[in-house]
Amino acid sequence: MGRGRAKAKQIKVARKLKYYSPDTDLNRLQQELGSESQASGSSDPYDNEPDYSDYADKYNVDDDNEEDDYTQRES
């Protein structure tokens, strides 16, 4: 017993967080985001990754052949 008051308070806080929308200064937000992207340099995190396309071509295996071998052994 006694959980009703605590639960009601949790619901009240949850609703306040869900429906409360503070006034957002969009100009200030744009300045912060703009200055951050210039400081970080490249925006693509995968620019420093090596090129694996050569390996993909080299090790690309056609799996249809394995399926044909299995059906030949089965019969």
N, C-alpha and C positions, 0 to 999 in steps of 0.2 A: 504494500500500500504506500501511498504518498508519491507514486511515480507520475500521477496526473499533472501535477504542477510543473515538474521538471520537463515532462514531455511537451506541455503547452508552451513553455518558454523556448524549447528547442525549435518547435514549429514556428513560433513567432520570429525567432532569429533567422531561421531558414527562409521564411517568406520575405523578410526584410532584405536579406542578401540577394534573393532571386529577383525581386521587383524593384529594388533601389537602383537607379541609374544616375550617378553623379554627373554634373556638367563637365564634359570633356573639352579641354582646350585643344582643338584639332590643329591649330597652327603650331602650338608648342610641340605636339606629338609629331608633326611632320618635320620640325626642326631636329628633334631628337633622333628620329629614324633616318633622316637624311645625313646627319653628321656621323652616325654610327656606320652606315654603309660605306661612306668614303674612307673612314679610318680602317676598316677591315680589309680593303683591297678588293679582291675577286669575290663575287657573290656566289660562285658555284663551288661547293665543297669537294666536288669530284675532279677538279682541274689537276690536282697533283697525283691522281691515280695513273698507273701505267696502262699502256694500251694492250689489251688482251685479245684484240681481234685476230692477231696472227695465231695465237694458241687455239682460238675457236675454230679457225679454218683447219689447223693441223690435226686437232683431236676430235673433230666432229664425226661421229660414227652414225651410220644409218642402222637403226635398230630393226628395220624390217627383215634383214637377213637372219637375225637371231630367231625371229618368229618362224621363218620358213624351215630352219634347221630343226626346230622343235616338232613341227608337224610332220616332218619326214621320219623322225625317230619314233614317233607315236604310232604310225601305221605299219 
